[in-house]
Amino acid sequence: MPIEILTLFKFVLLGLLYVFVARTVRTAASEIAGPRRSSAAPPRPGVATTAEPPRRSRRIPRQLVLHPEGGASQVVGLKGSGVILGRGGASDVIVDDVYVSDEHAEILPDNGSWSVRDLGSTNGTFLNGQKVTRPTPLAAGDQLRLGKTHLEVRR
């Protein structure tokens, strides 16, 4: 083969290698940063830094349904003084997920309804895709995420 063709082949392979490395770095960076938030949905009260009063809903939740990644769903009734969710043995509901803290979040009574609050977890608690930063009221139909475990709030 002539040297010109070999040189051209070398540059094509080098270009493909750069494209591969650039895509790999971009994919890894997006995995580390997490999903991008859509600006179309308004923030929920108590989730971001809004100054609105907490909302009240007539759809008072009665159950939590845990949907662990790769496991069977578990139904937890909301009664009494509240529920602590976490990976540790002191939690009321054990969540078998390595991304969940020992005491991750708490579902607590709130004037006849229920609220969720993060207990200083490492990876955060998310309500309908928004990070929970203070006690936030729950309504039937809300979606919680602790680590890779999803929870559905039901009536």
OpenMM code with the backbone's topology and positions (N, CA, C; nanometers):
from openmm import Vec3, app, unit

residues = "MET PRO ILE GLU ILE LEU THR LEU PHE LYS PHE VAL LEU LEU GLY LEU LEU TYR VAL PHE VAL ALA ARG THR VAL ARG THR ALA ALA SER GLU ILE ALA GLY PRO ARG ARG SER SER ALA ALA PRO PRO ARG PRO GLY VAL ALA THR THR ALA GLU PRO PRO ARG ARG SER ARG ARG ILE PRO ARG GLN LEU VAL LEU HIS PRO GLU GLY GLY ALA SER GLN VAL VAL GLY LEU LYS GLY SER GLY VAL ILE LEU GLY ARG GLY GLY ALA SER ASP VAL ILE VAL ASP ASP VAL TYR VAL SER ASP GLU HIS ALA GLU ILE LEU PRO ASP ASN GLY SER TRP SER VAL ARG ASP LEU GLY SER THR ASN GLY THR PHE LEU ASN GLY GLN LYS VAL THR ARG PRO THR PRO LEU ALA ALA GLY ASP GLN LEU ARG LEU GLY LYS THR HIS LEU GLU VAL ARG ARG".split()
positions = [
    Vec3(0.0848, -0.1184, 0.0000),
    Vec3(0.0000, 0.0000, 0.0000),
    Vec3(0.0888, 0.1239, 0.0000),
    Vec3(0.0417, 0.2258, -0.0707),
    Vec3(0.1202, 0.3506, -0.0710),
    Vec3(0.1133, 0.4185, 0.0664),
    Vec3(0.2160, 0.4908, 0.0996),
    Vec3(0.2268, 0.5584, 0.2295),
    Vec3(0.1163, 0.6627, 0.2492),
    Vec3(0.0690, 0.7259, 0.1416),
    Vec3(-0.0365, 0.8264, 0.1523),
    Vec3(-0.1677, 0.7642, 0.2026),
    Vec3(-0.2014, 0.6454, 0.1556),
    Vec3(-0.3243, 0.5787, 0.1990),
    Vec3(-0.3130, 0.5369, 0.3451),
    Vec3(-0.1976, 0.4860, 0.3846),
    Vec3(-0.1761, 0.4485, 0.5246),
    Vec3(-0.1847, 0.5700, 0.6168),
    Vec3(-0.1293, 0.6823, 0.5743),
    Vec3(-0.1365, 0.8048, 0.6539),
    Vec3(-0.2816, 0.8520, 0.6662),
    Vec3(-0.3551, 0.8481, 0.5564),
    Vec3(-0.4966, 0.8862, 0.5595),
    Vec3(-0.5753, 0.7930, 0.6521),
    Vec3(-0.5508, 0.6647, 0.6452),
    Vec3(-0.6163, 0.5668, 0.7310),
    Vec3(-0.5840, 0.5942, 0.8778),
    Vec3(-0.4595, 0.6310, 0.9061),
    Vec3(-0.4181, 0.6628, 1.0430),
    Vec3(-0.4947, 0.7833, 1.0965),
    Vec3(-0.5119, 0.8878, 1.0169),
    Vec3(-0.5843, 1.0067, 1.0615),
    Vec3(-0.7345, 0.9796, 1.0799),
    Vec3(-0.7920, 0.8958, 0.9953),
    Vec3(-0.9334, 0.8596, 1.0106),
    Vec3(-0.9538, 0.7847, 1.1422),
    Vec3(-0.8660, 0.6888, 1.1716),
    Vec3(-0.8765, 0.6145, 1.2971),
    Vec3(-0.8551, 0.7056, 1.4183),
    Vec3(-0.7617, 0.7975, 1.4083),
    Vec3(-0.7377, 0.8921, 1.5175),
    Vec3(-0.8602, 0.9809, 1.5397),
    Vec3(-0.9247, 1.0251, 1.4320),
    Vec3(-1.0471, 1.1049, 1.4439),
    Vec3(-1.1592, 1.0261, 1.5096),
    Vec3(-1.1756, 0.9001, 1.4722),
    Vec3(-1.2778, 0.8158, 1.5341),
    Vec3(-1.2483, 0.7939, 1.6828),
    Vec3(-1.1218, 0.7801, 1.7173),
    Vec3(-1.0843, 0.7649, 1.8579),
    Vec3(-1.1218, 0.8908, 1.9369),
    Vec3(-1.0956, 1.0100, 1.8829),
    Vec3(-1.1328, 1.1342, 1.9508),
    Vec3(-1.2849, 1.1451, 1.9677),
    Vec3(-1.3620, 1.1067, 1.8669),
    Vec3(-1.5081, 1.1103, 1.8770),
    Vec3(-1.5551, 1.0150, 1.9868),
    Vec3(-1.4969, 0.8954, 1.9929),
    Vec3(-1.5333, 0.7984, 2.0954),
    Vec3(-1.5032, 0.8518, 2.2353),
    Vec3(-1.3859, 0.9089, 2.2545),
    Vec3(-1.3479, 0.9615, 2.3862),
    Vec3(-1.4385, 1.0785, 2.4244),
    Vec3(-1.4694, 1.1670, 2.3311),
    Vec3(-1.5546, 1.2821, 2.3608),
    Vec3(-1.6946, 1.2361, 2.4007),
    Vec3(-1.7501, 1.1391, 2.3304),
    Vec3(-1.8842, 1.0890, 2.3659),
    Vec3(-1.8841, 1.0175, 2.5012),
    Vec3(-1.7772, 0.9454, 2.5297),
    Vec3(-1.7662, 0.8759, 2.6578),
    Vec3(-1.7596, 0.9758, 2.7730),
    Vec3(-1.6819, 1.0801, 2.7585),
    Vec3(-1.6706, 1.1829, 2.8623),
    Vec3(-1.8042, 1.2545, 2.8802),
    Vec3(-1.8716, 1.2866, 2.7711),
    Vec3(-2.0011, 1.3543, 2.7801),
    Vec3(-2.1051, 1.2665, 2.8490),
    Vec3(-2.1078, 1.1383, 2.8173),
    Vec3(-2.2021, 1.0463, 2.8807),
    Vec3(-2.1730, 1.0322, 3.0295),
    Vec3(-2.0456, 1.0170, 3.0650),
    Vec3(-2.0093, 1.0047, 3.2062),
    Vec3(-2.0447, 1.1322, 3.2828),
    Vec3(-2.0211, 1.2479, 3.2235),
    Vec3(-2.0541, 1.3743, 3.2905),
    Vec3(-2.2043, 1.3881, 3.3109),
    Vec3(-2.2849, 1.3461, 3.2145),
    Vec3(-2.4304, 1.3568, 3.2308),
    Vec3(-2.4809, 1.2572, 3.3344),
    Vec3(-2.4178, 1.1403, 3.3476),
    Vec3(-2.4565, 1.0443, 3.4508),
    Vec3(-2.4232, 1.0976, 3.5898),
    Vec3(-2.3105, 1.1633, 3.6031),
    Vec3(-2.2707, 1.2183, 3.7330),
    Vec3(-2.3602, 1.3358, 3.7705),
    Vec3(-2.3907, 1.4232, 3.6760),
    Vec3(-2.4709, 1.5425, 3.7035),
    Vec3(-2.6178, 1.5094, 3.7237),
    Vec3(-2.6648, 1.3980, 3.6718),
    Vec3(-2.8057, 1.3613, 3.6855),
    Vec3(-2.8878, 1.4205, 3.5730),
    Vec3(-3.0181, 1.3914, 3.5725),
    Vec3(-3.1036, 1.4411, 3.4652),
    Vec3(-3.1220, 1.5920, 3.4732),
    Vec3(-3.1379, 1.6516, 3.3578),
    Vec3(-3.1631, 1.7954, 3.3533),
    Vec3(-3.3059, 1.8222, 3.3941),
    Vec3(-3.3247, 1.9304, 3.4662),
    Vec3(-3.4601, 1.9663, 3.5090),
    Vec3(-3.5270, 2.0492, 3.4014),
    Vec3(-3.6511, 2.0199, 3.3791),
    Vec3(-3.7302, 2.0943, 3.2829),
    Vec3(-3.7796, 2.2227, 3.3486),
    Vec3(-3.7712, 2.3329, 3.2778),
    Vec3(-3.8179, 2.4597, 3.3338),
    Vec3(-3.9677, 2.4787, 3.3099),
    Vec3(-4.0339, 2.3811, 3.2461),
    Vec3(-4.1762, 2.3946, 3.2160),
    Vec3(-4.2634, 2.3754, 3.3396),
    Vec3(-4.2231, 2.2870, 3.4297),
    Vec3(-4.3055, 2.2588, 3.5476),
    Vec3(-4.2746, 2.3587, 3.6591),
    Vec3(-4.3787, 2.4182, 3.7200),
    Vec3(-4.3537, 2.5107, 3.8302),
    Vec3(-4.3062, 2.4344, 3.9536),
    Vec3(-4.2211, 2.4952, 4.0357),
    Vec3(-4.1737, 2.4254, 4.1558),
    Vec3(-4.2851, 2.4073, 4.2564),
    Vec3(-4.2785, 2.2958, 4.3317),
    Vec3(-4.3787, 2.2669, 4.4353),
    Vec3(-4.3463, 2.3470, 4.5598),
    Vec3(-4.4476, 2.3870, 4.6357),
    Vec3(-4.4207, 2.4557, 4.7610),
    Vec3(-4.3395, 2.3674, 4.8545),
    Vec3(-4.2405, 2.4251, 4.9185),
    Vec3(-4.1596, 2.3517, 5.0147),
    Vec3(-4.0486, 2.2725, 4.9514),
    Vec3(-4.0409, 2.2710, 4.8196),
    Vec3(-3.9384, 2.1935, 4.7540),
    Vec3(-3.8210, 2.2828, 4.7184),
    Vec3(-3.8484, 2.3930, 4.6551),
    Vec3(-3.7421, 2.4857, 4.6207),
    Vec3(-3.7424, 2.5991, 4.7229),
    Vec3(-3.7072, 2.7191, 4.6814),
    Vec3(-3.6990, 2.8305, 4.7747),
    Vec3(-3.8187, 2.9233, 4.7612),
    Vec3(-3.9371, 2.8680, 4.7401),
    Vec3(-4.0562, 2.9509, 4.7273),
    Vec3(-4.1042, 2.9956, 4.8644),
    Vec3(-4.1744, 3.1079, 4.8690),
    Vec3(-4.2246, 3.1611, 4.9957),
    Vec3(-4.3748, 3.1391, 5.0089),
    Vec3(-4.4317, 3.0507, 4.9247),
    Vec3(-4.5742, 3.0255, 4.9296),
    Vec3(-4.6094, 2.9416, 5.0517),
    Vec3(-4.7307, 2.9585, 5.1055),
    Vec3(-4.7717, 2.8724, 5.2168),
    Vec3(-4.7920, 2.7298, 5.1678),
    Vec3(-4.7799, 2.6307, 5.2562),
    Vec3(-4.7982, 2.4925, 5.2141),
    Vec3(-4.9386, 2.4703, 5.1607),
    Vec3(-4.9492, 2.3867, 5.0595),
    Vec3(-5.0803, 2.3597, 5.0005),
    Vec3(-5.1539, 2.2549, 5.0822),
    Vec3(-5.2835, 2.2586, 5.0769),
    Vec3(-5.3668, 2.1592, 5.1427),
    Vec3(-5.4460, 2.0882, 5.0346),
    Vec3(-5.4593, 1.9622, 5.0473),
    Vec3(-5.5294, 1.8834, 4.9478),
    Vec3(-5.6393, 1.8018, 5.0140),
    Vec3(-5.7483, 1.7818, 4.9414),
    Vec3(-5.8549, 1.6960, 4.9931),
    Vec3(-5.8206, 1.5500, 4.9675),
    Vec3(-5.7182, 1.5240, 4.8873),
    Vec3(-5.6774, 1.3872, 4.8586),
    Vec3(-5.5723, 1.3447, 4.9607),
    Vec3(-5.6169, 1.3168, 5.0820),
    Vec3(-5.5265, 1.2817, 5.1904),
    Vec3(-5.4728, 1.1407, 5.1665),
    Vec3(-5.3411, 1.1245, 5.1667),
    Vec3(-5.2842, 0.9916, 5.1419),
    Vec3(-5.3080, 0.8965, 5.2586),
    Vec3(-5.3201, 0.7688, 5.2259),
    Vec3(-5.3406, 0.6646, 5.3267),
    Vec3(-5.2322, 0.5572, 5.3191),
    Vec3(-5.1623, 0.5483, 5.2035),
    Vec3(-5.0623, 0.4430, 5.1838),
    Vec3(-4.9426, 0.4953, 5.1065),
    Vec3(-4.8298, 0.4281, 5.1296),
    Vec3(-4.7104, 0.4440, 5.0474),
    Vec3(-4.6852, 0.3094, 4.9816),
    Vec3(-4.6511, 0.3100, 4.8529),
    Vec3(-4.6148, 0.1867, 4.7849),
    Vec3(-4.4702, 0.2009, 4.7402),
    Vec3(-4.3820, 0.1171, 4.7981),
    Vec3(-4.2406, 0.1179, 4.7626),
    Vec3(-4.2197, 0.0303, 4.6405),
    Vec3(-4.1507, 0.0851, 4.5411),
    Vec3(-4.1160, 0.0116, 4.4205),
    Vec3(-3.9643, 0.0067, 4.4114),
    Vec3(-3.8994, -0.0876, 4.4827),
    Vec3(-3.7537, -0.0944, 4.4762),
    Vec3(-3.7077, -0.1421, 4.3390),
    Vec3(-3.5898, -0.0963, 4.2981),
    Vec3(-3.5359, -0.1367, 4.1695),
    Vec3(-3.5050, -0.2860, 4.1737),
    Vec3(-3.5720, -0.3621, 4.0910),
    Vec3(-3.5467, -0.5053, 4.0817),
    Vec3(-3.6070, -0.5880, 4.1939),
    Vec3(-3.7007, -0.5332, 4.2704),
    Vec3(-3.7607, -0.6089, 4.3809),
    Vec3(-3.9119, -0.6009, 4.3787),
    Vec3(-3.9726, -0.6707, 4.4726),
    Vec3(-4.1186, -0.6712, 4.4821),
    Vec3(-4.1677, -0.5448, 4.5523),
    Vec3(-4.2834, -0.4961, 4.5115),
    Vec3(-4.3425, -0.3771, 4.5725),
    Vec3(-4.3887, -0.4079, 4.7145),
    Vec3(-4.3905, -0.3045, 4.7978),
    Vec3(-4.4311, -0.3179, 4.9380),
    Vec3(-4.5269, -0.2039, 4.9704),
    Vec3(-4.6407, -0.2354, 5.0317),
    Vec3(-4.7397, -0.1345, 5.0692),
    Vec3(-4.7237, -0.1044, 5.2182),
    Vec3(-4.7172, 0.0258, 5.2520),
    Vec3(-4.7035, 0.0705, 5.3904),
    Vec3(-4.8206, 0.1628, 5.4218),
    Vec3(-4.8965, 0.1306, 5.5242),
    Vec3(-5.0074, 0.2157, 5.5655),
    Vec3(-4.9587, 0.3362, 5.6435),
    Vec3(-5.0208, 0.4506, 5.6206),
    Vec3(-4.9856, 0.5730, 5.6934),
    Vec3(-5.0810, 0.5879, 5.8109),
    Vec3(-5.0323, 0.5574, 5.9299),
    Vec3(-5.1107, 0.5668, 6.0528),
    Vec3(-5.0178, 0.6107, 6.1647),
    Vec3(-5.0757, 0.6661, 6.2682),
    Vec3(-4.9973, 0.6943, 6.3883),
    Vec3(-4.9108, 0.8177, 6.3793),
    Vec3(-4.7900, 0.8048, 6.4332),
    Vec3(-4.7054, 0.9221, 6.4510),
    Vec3(-4.6066, 0.9459, 6.3383),
    Vec3(-4.6050, 0.8633, 6.2368),
    Vec3(-4.5159, 0.8852, 6.1251),
    Vec3(-4.4318, 0.7632, 6.0939),
    Vec3(-4.3564, 0.7725, 5.9845),
    Vec3(-4.2769, 0.6610, 5.9353),
    Vec3(-4.1394, 0.7129, 5.8958),
    Vec3(-4.0343, 0.6462, 5.9437),
    Vec3(-3.8977, 0.6787, 5.9016),
    Vec3(-3.8557, 0.5754, 5.7984),
    Vec3(-3.8102, 0.6254, 5.6832),
    Vec3(-3.7653, 0.5397, 5.5739),
    Vec3(-3.6133, 0.5436, 5.5682),
    Vec3(-3.5504, 0.4277, 5.5566),
    Vec3(-3.4057, 0.4242, 5.5473),
    Vec3(-3.3527, 0.2835, 5.5352),
    Vec3(-3.2223, 0.2740, 5.5263),
    Vec3(-3.1554, 0.1461, 5.5087),
    Vec3(-3.1182, 0.0826, 5.6422),
    Vec3(-3.1106, 0.1632, 5.7479),
    Vec3(-3.0667, 0.1148, 5.8779),
    Vec3(-3.1742, 0.0415, 5.9540),
    Vec3(-3.1313, -0.0351, 6.0535),
    Vec3(-3.2223, -0.1145, 6.1341),
    Vec3(-3.3150, -0.0325, 6.2211),
    Vec3(-3.2821, 0.0940, 6.2500),
    Vec3(-3.3672, 0.1785, 6.3333),
    Vec3(-3.4839, 0.2392, 6.2545),
    Vec3(-3.4851, 0.2225, 6.1236),
    Vec3(-3.5918, 0.2777, 6.0399),
    Vec3(-3.7179, 0.1936, 6.0538),
    Vec3(-3.8340, 0.2590, 6.0416),
    Vec3(-3.9623, 0.1881, 6.0461),
    Vec3(-3.9823, 0.1045, 5.9205),
    Vec3(-3.9397, 0.1577, 5.8059),
    Vec3(-3.9485, 0.0864, 5.6793),
    Vec3(-3.8071, 0.0753, 5.6228),
    Vec3(-3.7587, -0.0477, 5.6094),
    Vec3(-3.6242, -0.0725, 5.5578),
    Vec3(-3.6295, -0.0671, 5.4053),
    Vec3(-3.5459, 0.0203, 5.3483),
    Vec3(-3.5361, 0.0350, 5.2037),
    Vec3(-3.4017, -0.0239, 5.1625),
    Vec3(-3.4044, -0.1366, 5.0927),
    Vec3(-3.2833, -0.2072, 5.0523),
    Vec3(-3.2279, -0.1446, 4.9244),
    Vec3(-3.1543, -0.0353, 4.9414),
    Vec3(-3.0997, 0.0410, 4.8294),
    Vec3(-2.9702, 0.1053, 4.8780),
    Vec3(-2.8593, 0.0795, 4.8103),
    Vec3(-2.7298, 0.1318, 4.8562),
    Vec3(-2.7220, 0.2845, 4.8473),
    Vec3(-2.8124, 0.3473, 4.7726),
    Vec3(-2.8125, 0.4933, 4.7599),
    Vec3(-2.9008, 0.5609, 4.8649),
    Vec3(-2.9577, 0.4832, 4.9559),
    Vec3(-3.0438, 0.5354, 5.0613),
    Vec3(-2.9645, 0.5378, 5.1912),
    Vec3(-2.9763, 0.6478, 5.2668),
    Vec3(-2.9070, 0.6617, 5.3949),
    Vec3(-2.9744, 0.5753, 5.5010),
    Vec3(-2.9046, 0.5538, 5.6140),
    Vec3(-2.9601, 0.4734, 5.7231),
    Vec3(-3.0945, 0.5286, 5.7706),
    Vec3(-3.1033, 0.6587, 5.7905),
    Vec3(-3.2297, 0.7277, 5.8187),
    Vec3(-3.2416, 0.8367, 5.7132),
    Vec3(-3.3147, 0.8083, 5.6075),
    Vec3(-3.3141, 0.8912, 5.4877),
    Vec3(-3.4224, 0.9999, 5.4893),
    Vec3(-3.5469, 0.9580, 5.5125),
    Vec3(-3.6593, 1.0522, 5.5066),
    Vec3(-3.7649, 1.0113, 5.6074),
    Vec3(-3.8535, 1.1061, 5.6372),
    Vec3(-3.9614, 1.0792, 5.7321),
    Vec3(-4.0929, 1.1273, 5.6728),
    Vec3(-4.1943, 1.0437, 5.6862),
    Vec3(-4.3306, 1.0821, 5.6520),
    Vec3(-4.3983, 1.1110, 5.7854),
    Vec3(-4.4423, 1.2360, 5.8049),
    Vec3(-4.4951, 1.2746, 5.9350),
    Vec3(-4.6335, 1.3367, 5.9222),
    Vec3(-4.7173, 1.3211, 6.0286),
    Vec3(-4.8511, 1.3802, 6.0247),
    Vec3(-4.8430, 1.5322, 6.0208),
    Vec3(-4.9378, 1.5922, 5.9482),
    Vec3(-4.9362, 1.7370, 5.9301),
    Vec3(-5.0807, 1.7880, 5.9235),
    Vec3(-5.1386, 1.8220, 6.0401),
    Vec3(-5.2741, 1.8782, 6.0472),
    Vec3(-5.3769, 1.7957, 5.9694),
    Vec3(-5.3840, 1.6671, 5.9969),
    Vec3(-5.4818, 1.5813, 5.9320),
    Vec3(-5.4357, 1.5223, 5.8010),
    Vec3(-5.3219, 1.5631, 5.7505),
    Vec3(-5.2665, 1.5071, 5.6284),
    Vec3(-5.1261, 1.4544, 5.6596),
    Vec3(-5.0407, 1.4466, 5.5586),
    Vec3(-4.9050, 1.3967, 5.5776),
    Vec3(-4.8066, 1.4847, 5.5017),
    Vec3(-4.6833, 1.4918, 5.5540),
    Vec3(-4.5742, 1.5645, 5.4893),
    Vec3(-4.4521, 1.4751, 5.4830),
    Vec3(-4.3607, 1.5093, 5.3948),
    Vec3(-4.2335, 1.4385, 5.3848),
    Vec3(-4.1213, 1.5365, 5.4174),
    Vec3(-4.0187, 1.4875, 5.4868),
    Vec3(-3.8997, 1.5697, 5.5098),
    Vec3(-3.7767, 1.4825, 5.4976),
    Vec3(-3.6731, 1.5395, 5.4435),
    Vec3(-3.5451, 1.4716, 5.4296),
    Vec3(-3.4732, 1.4801, 5.5634),
    Vec3(-3.4080, 1.3728, 5.6037),
    Vec3(-3.3381, 1.3688, 5.7322),
    Vec3(-3.1877, 1.3873, 5.7150),
    Vec3(-3.1474, 1.4735, 5.6219),
    Vec3(-3.0058, 1.4990, 5.5989),
    Vec3(-2.9385, 1.3879, 5.5207),
    Vec3(-3.0124, 1.3253, 5.4317),
    Vec3(-2.9587, 1.2131, 5.3544),
    Vec3(-2.8482, 1.2597, 5.2599),
    Vec3(-2.7638, 1.1662, 5.2234),
    Vec3(-2.6522, 1.1970, 5.1339),
    Vec3(-2.7000, 1.2292, 4.9933),
    Vec3(-2.7933, 1.1503, 4.9404),
    Vec3(-2.8365, 1.1657, 4.8010),
    Vec3(-2.9669, 1.2410, 4.7843),
    Vec3(-3.0292, 1.2832, 4.8924),
    Vec3(-3.1491, 1.3645, 4.8835),
    Vec3(-3.2769, 1.2845, 4.8664),
    Vec3(-3.3873, 1.3521, 4.8933),
    Vec3(-3.5217, 1.2986, 4.8760),
    Vec3(-3.5897, 1.3855, 4.7715),
    Vec3(-3.6563, 1.3222, 4.6757),
    Vec3(-3.7187, 1.3957, 4.5665),
    Vec3(-3.8682, 1.3693, 4.5629),
    Vec3(-3.9451, 1.4763, 4.5534),
    Vec3(-4.0903, 1.4702, 4.5451),
    Vec3(-4.1310, 1.5226, 4.4083),
    Vec3(-4.1899, 1.4357, 4.3277),
    Vec3(-4.2295, 1.4712, 4.1902),
    Vec3(-4.1138, 1.5349, 4.1135),
    Vec3(-3.9936, 1.4807, 4.1318),
    Vec3(-3.8758, 1.5264, 4.0583),
    Vec3(-3.8036, 1.6450, 4.1192),
    Vec3(-3.8562, 1.7046, 4.2257),
    Vec3(-3.7946, 1.8212, 4.2885),
    Vec3(-3.7351, 1.7816, 4.4229),
    Vec3(-3.6166, 1.8328, 4.4527),
    Vec3(-3.5503, 1.7989, 4.5783),
    Vec3(-3.6257, 1.8601, 4.6966),
    Vec3(-3.6476, 1.7789, 4.8000),
    Vec3(-3.7162, 1.8240, 4.9205),
    Vec3(-3.6138, 1.8927, 5.0109),
    Vec3(-3.6401, 2.0196, 5.0456),
    Vec3(-3.5475, 2.0954, 5.1298),
    Vec3(-3.6075, 2.1299, 5.2659),
    Vec3(-3.7370, 2.1095, 5.2818),
    Vec3(-3.8056, 2.1334, 5.4090),
    Vec3(-3.9309, 2.0468, 5.4103),
    Vec3(-3.9984, 2.0307, 5.5244),
    Vec3(-4.1203, 1.9495, 5.5251),
    Vec3(-4.2189, 1.9975, 5.4197),
    Vec3(-4.2649, 1.9038, 5.3383),
    Vec3(-4.3500, 1.9353, 5.2242),
    Vec3(-4.4744, 1.8478, 5.2279),
    Vec3(-4.5941, 1.9078, 5.2144),
    Vec3(-4.7186, 1.8305, 5.2167),
    Vec3(-4.7243, 1.7275, 5.1037),
    Vec3(-4.7851, 1.6135, 5.1349),
    Vec3(-4.8055, 1.5070, 5.0370),
    Vec3(-4.9527, 1.5002, 4.9984),
    Vec3(-4.9776, 1.4591, 4.8763),
    Vec3(-5.1138, 1.4344, 4.8289),
    Vec3(-5.1144, 1.3020, 4.7552),
    Vec3(-5.2303, 1.2389, 4.7507),
    Vec3(-5.2426, 1.1134, 4.6763),
    Vec3(-5.2004, 1.1378, 4.5321),
    Vec3(-5.1209, 1.0466, 4.4783),
    Vec3(-5.0705, 1.0602, 4.3415),
    Vec3(-4.9287, 1.1133, 4.3336),
    Vec3(-4.8748, 1.1670, 4.4430),
    Vec3(-4.7377, 1.2163, 4.4427),
    Vec3(-4.6402, 1.1006, 4.4258),
    Vec3(-4.5226, 1.1311, 4.3704),
    Vec3(-4.4169, 1.0332, 4.3503),
    Vec3(-4.2939, 1.0767, 4.4285),
    Vec3(-4.2419, 0.9874, 4.5132),
    Vec3(-4.1194, 1.0122, 4.5891),
    Vec3(-4.0086, 0.9267, 4.5316),
    Vec3(-3.8836, 0.9757, 4.5453),
    Vec3(-3.7680, 0.8955, 4.5066),
    Vec3(-3.6628, 0.9079, 4.6147),
    Vec3(-3.6184, 0.7922, 4.6658),
    Vec3(-3.5078, 0.7823, 4.7598),
    Vec3(-3.4046, 0.6939, 4.6926),
    Vec3(-3.2898, 0.7486, 4.6578),
    Vec3(-3.1914, 0.6693, 4.5845),
    Vec3(-3.2510, 0.6243, 4.4528),
    Vec3(-3.2495, 0.4931, 4.4293),
    Vec3(-3.3097, 0.4379, 4.3074),
    Vec3(-3.4470, 0.3776, 4.3350),
    Vec3(-3.4967, 0.3962, 4.4569),
    Vec3(-3.6259, 0.3415, 4.4953),
    Vec3(-3.7347, 0.4477, 4.4761),
    Vec3(-3.8408, 0.4089, 4.4078),
    Vec3(-3.9535, 0.4994, 4.3847),
    Vec3(-4.0665, 0.4621, 4.4796),
    Vec3(-4.1348, 0.5644, 4.5295),
    Vec3(-4.2489, 0.5435, 4.6181),
    Vec3(-4.3687, 0.6180, 4.5590),
    Vec3(-4.4817, 0.5534, 4.5638),
    Vec3(-4.6056, 0.6121, 4.5144),
    Vec3(-4.6945, 0.6415, 4.6360),
    Vec3(-4.7494, 0.7617, 4.6410),
    Vec3(-4.8391, 0.8004, 4.7509),
    Vec3(-4.9804, 0.7733, 4.7046),
    Vec3(-5.0529, 0.6922, 4.7825),
    Vec3(-5.1899, 0.6533, 4.7435),
    Vec3(-5.2913, 0.6943, 4.8486),
    Vec3(-5.4151, 0.7005, 4.8079),
    Vec3(-5.5267, 0.7300, 4.8972),
    Vec3(-5.5748, 0.6037, 4.9622),
] * unit.nanometer
topology = app.Topology()
chain = topology.addChain("A")
for resn in residues:
    res = topology.addResidue(resn, chain)
    for name in ("N", "CA", "C"):
        topology.addAtom(name, app.Element.getBySymbol(name[0]), res)
